[in-house]
Structure formats: C-alpha cells, structure tokens
Amino acid sequence: MIIQIGASIVIDFSRMVKWIPTFMEGVGVTIVLSLVTVALGSILGLVVTLIRRSRFTALSMLAKFYTLFIRGTPLLAQLYIWLYGLPIIGIVIPPLPINSSVFGTREFSTAVIALGINSSAYVAEILRGGLDAIDKGQSEAARSLGLSSRQTMQHIVIPQAIRVILPGLGNEFIQMIKESSIVSTVGIFDVMYTSNIVKAGNYLVFEPLIVIALIYLILTSVLTFLQRQLERKLNVDLKNS
C-alpha cells in the first residue's frame, strides 16, 4: 500500500513485506521475554507477599519498602542500574548458557532480572489484594476445625484467591508485553528493536514504526480476548460450585 502525502512524501508499506521474518523473530523474543519475566515476577512476588505478611515487623517493613521503591522508580532507570551501574561495584548478571545471539547474551539475562524484579512488585500487590479479599472468617473457621496455618492457606485461602488474582496476573502479562519494548534501548532484538534494523536497511522510519504498533496491538488484543474468556470460565465455575 502506497500513500502519497504532498508532492515529495511517499509512505510505502509494500517495502515492509520482505522484513516480515525479521518482525516475526522479534515477536518471538518479546513473547519469550515477557513470559519468563512474568514467571519470575510471580515467584518473587509470592515471596515478597509472604514476607510482607510476616509477624516480624522488620521483614514486613522491608517488603513494603521494596514494593514502594520498585513501583516508584522508572523501569528504564532500574534496567540501566542492573546493566551499567551494578557492574561497577562487581555485581554482574552472567549470560544464560544458551547458544543464541539473543538469549545467550548478558544483556538478555540482565533484562530478565530487571524486568522480573519490576514485575514482582506489581505481582506482590496483586497477590496481597487477592489474599485480603478472602473473608477472614473462613480462616478462623478453618483454624477452629483444627487446620494449621499452612493447611488453611493451602486448602482454603489460596484456591479462592487464585480466582481473584488471575485477571490481575493476566493484565500484568499484557502490560509486560508492552513494557518489554524498553529493552530495545540496550540492543536486545525484540519487536521494537526491529525498527532500527529496517531503518538501517532501507532508511525507512515511519513504516516500520506503524507495523510495530500494529503488532503490539494484535498481541495485546489476542491476550485480552483470552483473558476475558478465562474470566468467564472462572465465573461460570464459581457459580456452579
């Protein structure tokens, strides 16, 4: 498709066809990075949530400060700290033992850690909200029936909390799909970085950016649809239970 703007400006999307494999490769990196990041963030977020609910005030305050600091500072600044700041004092994230020009780099492994820690603060808030949404009377009833704190959490609280937190975790994954584009600033070959490759190949700027925007729109729209389907299924199961 060719669009003529004025006498000298021509926007030609047909020149994007040969770059489709490059865009698709970037899509794969973005999806893998987002999945790994949210998985790591979910694990760390659970740990932070448990620490925050600790009876030890010092640990609880530390978890609250962690969440406040991560949520209150820019993701780009956090990424730069991990990639460029901490190596100055000897803290370096090693590359993954993978024979890949993308996944086997220090930049990729560092981005996973930085984005995973960032995601963990938001996941921790999602988990906290899910656990607080469960009526405390159910925990008290379970304890009165002889269940331990661990058994109460495992059999009573967590199964109900999962229904509450799944939509939030889905939103976090969708958000991370978009936020992961920030790794292009450190040379990681994700969807956003493909614009640099296309620009260097044939000096196009506008066309690849529009294509990339559409790719992100498609990814987030598909994930939003799947999330809504899951929410409907959970609501139906909840009504039938």
N, C-alpha and C positions, 0 to 999 in steps of 0.2 A: 504494500500500500504506500503510495506516494502522496504527500501533502505539500502543496505549494503555498508559501506564505510570502507575500510581497513579490518582488522581482528577483531576489537573489537567494532567499532562504528556501531550501527544499528538505523536507523530512521524509526519509525513505526507509520504511520498516522492512522492505524486502531484503535489505542488506543484513538483516538480523538472522535470516534463515540459516546461514552457514555457521552461525555461532550457537545454534540450539544445543549441540552436545556440550559446549562449554557451560552454558547456563544450567543444563541438567546436572552436570558434575558438581556445580556449585550448590544446587538444590540438595544433592545427596550429603554434602559436607554440612550444610545448615541443619538438616534434619538430624543427622548423627550427633552433631554438637549439641543441639537442643535436647535431644533425648538423654544423652549422657549427663548433661548439665542438670536437668530436672531430676534425674535419678539420684545423682549425688546430692543435689539440694534437698531432696526429700529425706534422705538418710540423715544428713547433717541437721535438717530442720527438726526431725524427730528427736535427735539428741538434745538440741537446744531447748525444745519444748519440755522434755523430761527434766532437764537441769533447771529450767525456769520454774517448774512445779516442785522443785526440791524443798525440803524443810529447812535446809541450810541457807540462811539469808545471804551469805556472801556469794554462793553459787547462783542463787536466783538473781541477785543484782548483776552479776557478771553476764548472765544470759540476757538480761534486759538491756544492758549496755551494748552487748554485741549486736542485738537486733536493732537498737537505735542507731548505732554507728553505721551499720551496713545499709540500712534503709535511708539514712540521712545524708549519704555521700554519693557522688556520681559514679555510675558503673565504669565510665571511662577512666576516672581517676584511680579506681580500685584496680583496673586492668593494668594501668601503667605502673602502679606501685608494685604489683606482683612481677611484672615483666622487666621493669627497668630499675625500680627502687630497691627492692629486697636483694637482688644480686649484689648490690654494692656492699651489703653487710654479710654476704656469704650465703644467703638463702636463695637457692636456685632450684626450680622445678625441673627435673630431668625429663627428656623426651620419652614417650611411650616406646616400648620395644616392638615397634611395628615398622615393617619395611614399606614406608609410604612417604612421599614427598610432602604430604599434607598432615596426616595423622601421626607421623613419626617425628614431628618437629617439637622443639622446646616451646615454640610459640603456641602450638595447639594444646599441649598438655597444660601450659600455664593458663591459657584461656579457659580450659575446662575447670581448673581450680578456682580461678577468679569468678567466673560466671556461676559455678556451683555454690560457692560461698555466698555470693549475692543472692542467688535463688533461695538458699537455706533460710535467710532472714524472713523472706516473704512466706515461705512454706511454714515456718515456725508460727507465724501469726495465723495462718490458715488452720493449722493443727490446734493451736490454742483456742481459736474461736469454735472449732468443731467439738473439742472436749468440753468447753464451757457451756455449749448448747445442750448438753445432756443433763437432764434433771438430776440434781444431786440426791434426790430422794431414792433414785434407783440404786445408786452406790450404797447408800445407807441400808436399803432393804437387803441388798446382796450381802453386805457385811453382817447383818443381823441373822442371815441364814447360814453363816459360818464360812463364807467365802473370804479368802485372803485378799489383800490389796491387789496383788498380781492377778489372781483369778478374776476379780471384779473388773479390772481393766481389760483383761483378755477376752472374757466371755460376755460382759455386759456393756461396758462403755465403748470400747474400740469398734465393735461391729456396728453400733449405731452412729458413731462419729464418722465412720467411713462414708456413709451416705451423705453426710453433711459436707465433708471436705472434698469429695471427688470433683464437684463442679469448680471449686476453687483451684484445685490442682490442675484441672483442665485449662482454666484461664491462665494459670502460671505458665503452662507449656506453650500456649498460644502467644503469650506475651514474650516468652523467651525466644520464640521463632523470630520475632521482630527485633528484639534487643540484641540477639546474637550478631546482627549485622555490624555491630561495633567492632568485632574482631577484624574486620577488613582494614581497619586503621593500622594494624600491626602486621599486615601482609598475609593473613590466613585466607586461603582460597575458598571463600563461601560465596553465596549468591551475590552479595553486594560487591565483592572484590572483582567479579567478572566484568563490571563496568570499566575497570581500569584496563583489563586485557583487551576488551573491544575497542576502547579509546586508543590504546597504543597500536592496535592492528590496522584501523582504518580511520582514525581521528573522528569518530562519532561520539557524541556526548549525550544528546537528548534521547535518541532512540533506545540505547541500552538501559538508561535510567527508567524509561517508561515500561520497558519489558520487565525489568526487575521489580518495579512497583506492582505490576500485574501478577507476577509470580508470587510475591508475598500475599497479595490479595487472595489468590486462589488457595494458597496453603492455609491461610487463616480461616477462609470461608469453609473449606472442607473440614478442618478441625472443629470449627464452631458447630457445624452440622452434626458431626459425630458426637460431640459433647452433648448437644441437645437430645440426640437420640438416646444416649446413655442415661441422661437425667430422666427422660420419660419412662425408660425401662425401670429405673430405680424407684420412681414414684409409683408405678404400677405394682411392682413387687412389694412396696411398702404398704399399699392399700390392701393387697391380698394376704399380707402376713398377719 
